[in-house]
Amino acid sequence: MPDAPTNEYSRRTETVEGMTVGVTSYKVGTRYSARVDNIDPGAIIARAQGSTRIEAERDALENAALTLRLRDASQAMRRSAESLPTNREKK
């Protein structure tokens, strides 16, 4: 499969919810696909498609922001639960 033209592939870094992420977008047929990853090890946080590169990247970044906010909220809840007293009486 031949390499995609350089103007159809884009890779950059951005900061989302305090985390540096990689944003990759490329054209597939008549639509654009975008993904946001955590750079190292490169796990995908969010994906999106759109009729333009801007639309695909915007949706992927919005999805990534939501995912990262949910992750942070989950971690905060876990820390809060772990700090609860565990000296309940056994029945």
LUMGUZA-481092 format. One line per 10 residues: number of its first residue (from 1); their letters; for each residue y, z, x of N, C-alpha, C. Coordinates in Angstrom, 3 decimals. Layout:
BEGIN
NUM> a> Y/Z/X/Y/Z/X/Y/Z/X ~ ...
//
This chain:
BEGIN
1> mpdaptneys> -1.175/0.000/0.848/0.000/0.000/0.000/1.234/0.000/0.891 ~ 2.162/-0.916/0.707/3.341/-0.972/1.567/4.248/0.227/1.331 ~ 4.992/0.581/2.377/5.938/1.692/2.248/7.038/1.333/1.260 ~ 7.519/2.339/0.535/8.612/2.125/-0.413/9.894/1.867/0.368 ~ 10.789/1.059/-0.154/12.067/0.857/0.522/12.802/2.183/0.681 ~ 13.546/2.331/1.763/14.196/3.602/2.042/15.182/4.009/0.955 ~ 15.771/3.051/0.235/16.715/3.430/-0.810/16.007/3.928/-2.075 ~ 14.706/3.825/-2.123/13.952/4.297/-3.287/13.323/5.669/-3.042 ~ 13.440/6.184/-1.815/12.872/7.482/-1.463/13.989/8.360/-0.914 ~ 14.061/9.581/-1.384/15.096/10.498/-0.918/14.483/11.873/-0.699
11> rrtetvegmt> 14.905/12.535/0.381/14.439/13.897/0.680/15.621/14.665/1.234 ~ 15.879/15.840/0.665/16.959/16.691/1.156/16.618/18.146/0.866 ~ 17.415/19.060/1.397/17.234/20.476/1.104/18.410/20.961/0.275 ~ 18.136/21.943/-0.554/19.143/22.593/-1.387/18.768/24.055/-1.519 ~ 19.696/24.840/-2.009/19.424/26.238/-2.290/19.364/26.428/-3.801 ~ 18.256/26.992/-4.259/18.056/27.262/-5.681/17.661/28.728/-5.818 ~ 18.445/29.476/-6.581/18.171/30.903/-6.797/17.974/31.635/-5.462 ~ 18.788/31.299/-4.469/18.741/31.969/-3.173/17.641/31.495/-2.240 ~ 16.875/30.517/-2.643/15.765/30.014/-1.817/16.070/28.582/-1.386 ~ 15.859/28.287/-0.102/16.020/26.924/0.379/14.783/26.132/-0.010
21> vgvtsykvgt> 15.006/25.039/-0.721/13.913/24.209/-1.217/14.124/22.769/-0.780 ~ 13.032/22.007/-0.800/13.105/20.582/-0.551/13.118/19.836/-1.874 ~ 13.962/18.830/-1.969/14.041/18.000/-3.166/13.664/16.579/-2.757 ~ 12.600/16.081/-3.344/12.117/14.735/-3.043/12.169/13.915/-4.315 ~ 12.690/12.693/-4.212/12.687/11.808/-5.376/12.340/10.396/-4.920 ~ 11.736/9.641/-5.830/11.307/8.286/-5.512/11.099/7.528/-6.816 ~ 11.130/6.225/-6.705/10.981/5.384/-7.875/9.521/4.978/-8.047 ~ 9.034/5.083/-9.279/7.689/4.658/-9.626/7.832/3.700/-10.807 ~ 7.642/2.422/-10.548/7.858/1.433/-11.601/9.330/1.376/-11.952 ~ 9.631/1.670/-13.204/11.028/1.641/-13.649/11.622/3.033/-13.783
31> rysarvdnid> 10.845/4.068/-13.481/11.305/5.454/-13.628/11.339/6.154/-12.279 ~ 12.064/7.248/-12.242/12.143/8.060/-11.029/11.360/9.351/-11.229 ~ 10.715/9.782/-10.175/10.027/11.069/-10.151/10.720/11.945/-9.123 ~ 10.765/13.230/-9.404/11.366/14.184/-8.467/10.497/15.419/-8.426 ~ 10.488/16.060/-7.262/9.770/17.326/-7.136/10.575/18.248/-6.247 ~ 10.410/19.524/-6.493/11.067/20.560/-5.706/9.953/21.396/-5.099 ~ 10.021/21.612/-3.781/8.987/22.414/-3.114/9.629/23.479/-2.247 ~ 8.811/24.431/-1.815/9.333/25.546/-1.037/9.320/25.282/0.471 ~ 9.277/24.050/0.881/9.366/23.550/2.249/8.180/23.971/3.108 ~ 7.986/25.244/3.320/6.869/25.692/4.152/6.089/26.725/3.371
41> pgaiiaraqg> 4.952/26.440/2.854/4.022/25.378/3.203/4.164/24.103/2.391 ~ 5.188/23.976/1.596/5.389/22.751/0.824/4.770/22.780/-0.559 ~ 4.559/23.964/-1.091/3.987/24.080/-2.438/5.015/23.618/-3.469 ~ 4.581/22.822/-4.413/5.483/22.288/-5.424/5.845/23.381/-6.421 ~ 7.149/23.544/-6.640/7.665/24.526/-7.588/7.901/23.873/-8.945 ~ 8.403/22.636/-8.929/8.706/21.945/-10.188/8.670/20.434/-9.975 ~ 8.441/19.721/-11.070/8.446/18.255/-11.075/9.192/17.790/-12.312 ~ 9.688/16.559/-12.242/10.320/15.965/-13.420/10.391/14.454/-13.231 ~ 10.600/13.759/-14.337/10.793/12.312/-14.316/12.027/11.982/-15.122 ~ 12.618/10.843/-14.808/13.787/10.411/-15.563/14.039/8.935/-15.361
51> strieaerda> 14.935/8.407/-16.169/15.257/6.986/-16.048/16.165/6.712/-14.861 ~ 16.800/7.768/-14.315/17.610/7.636/-13.109/17.202/8.723/-12.114 ~ 17.549/8.510/-10.861/17.269/9.519/-9.827/17.995/10.821/-10.158 ~ 19.243/10.699/-10.581/20.043/11.889/-10.896/19.388/12.698/-12.012 ~ 18.942/12.041/-13.050/18.295/12.724/-14.178/17.008/13.418/-13.726 ~ 16.188/12.742/-12.968/14.923/13.320/-12.510/15.173/14.529/-11.616 ~ 16.102/14.393/-10.670/16.394/15.506/-9.762/17.008/16.680/-10.511 ~ 17.929/16.408/-11.433/18.562/17.478/-12.206/17.519/18.269/-12.993 ~ 16.616/17.558/-13.676/15.585/18.242/-14.462/14.635/19.030/-13.567 ~ 14.252/18.465/-12.429/13.362/19.177/-11.503/14.046/20.430/-10.960
61> lenaaltlrl> 15.321/20.338/-10.627/16.049/21.509/-10.118/16.212/22.573/-11.194 ~ 16.460/22.174/-12.431/16.550/23.147/-13.532/15.211/23.842/-13.744 ~ 14.131/23.081/-13.706/12.793/23.673/-13.864/12.480/24.618/-12.710 ~ 12.876/24.246/-11.492/12.638/25.096/-10.325/13.424/26.399/-10.451 ~ 14.671/26.309/-10.895/15.490/27.518/-11.059/14.843/28.466/-12.065 ~ 14.351/27.924/-13.172/13.679/28.749/-14.175/12.423/29.390/-13.598 ~ 11.626/28.603/-12.894/10.399/29.130/-12.279/10.715/30.255/-11.308 ~ 11.737/30.076/-10.487/12.087/31.101/-9.498/12.667/32.345/-10.159 ~ 13.447/32.184/-11.237/13.952/33.355/-11.964/12.801/34.130/-12.591 ~ 11.835/33.420/-13.169/10.668/34.086/-13.755/9.859/34.811/-12.693
71> rdasqamrrs> 9.727/34.202/-11.514/9.009/34.843/-10.410/9.709/36.132/-10.015 ~ 11.043/36.075/-9.886/11.799/37.261/-9.505/11.694/38.360/-10.563 ~ 11.752/37.973/-11.838/11.634/38.955/-12.918/10.254/39.588/-12.917 ~ 9.227/38.784/-12.665/7.860/39.297/-12.613/7.698/40.291/-11.463 ~ 8.265/39.965/-10.311/8.177/40.874/-9.169/8.921/42.176/-9.446 ~ 10.084/42.091/-10.095/10.843/43.294/-10.436/10.064/44.156/-11.417 ~ 9.419/43.535/-12.398/8.621/44.288/-13.364/7.435/44.963/-12.682 ~ 6.808/44.255/-11.752/5.676/44.825/-11.034/6.117/46.038/-10.204 ~ 7.264/45.904/-9.513/7.772/47.037/-8.728/8.087/48.217/-9.632 ~ 8.670/47.938/-10.794/9.008/48.993/-11.731/7.750/49.694/-12.244
81> aeslptnrek> 6.740/48.921/-12.581/5.485/49.501/-13.074/4.797/50.324/-11.993 ~ 4.877/49.864/-10.760/4.240/50.598/-9.661/4.938/51.923/-9.386 ~ 6.217/52.033/-9.771/6.949/53.269/-9.515/6.746/54.318/-10.614 ~ 6.063/53.960/-11.685/5.804/54.911/-12.760/4.852/55.993/-12.276 ~ 5.030/57.201/-12.786/4.095/58.275/-12.373/2.667/57.952/-12.800 ~ 1.738/58.317/-11.959/0.325/58.029/-12.264/-0.478/59.304/-12.482 ~ 0.195/60.408/-12.693/-0.512/61.675/-12.847/-0.784/62.031/-14.305 ~ -1.251/61.064/-15.053/-1.600/61.313/-16.449/-2.879/62.142/-16.505 ~ -2.920/62.997/-17.501/-4.136/63.815/-17.658/-5.254/62.985/-18.222 ~ -6.458/63.222/-17.702/-7.644/62.522/-18.208/-8.114/63.204/-19.464
91> k> -8.540/62.405/-20.421/-9.034/62.974/-21.693/-10.510/63.188/-21.653
//
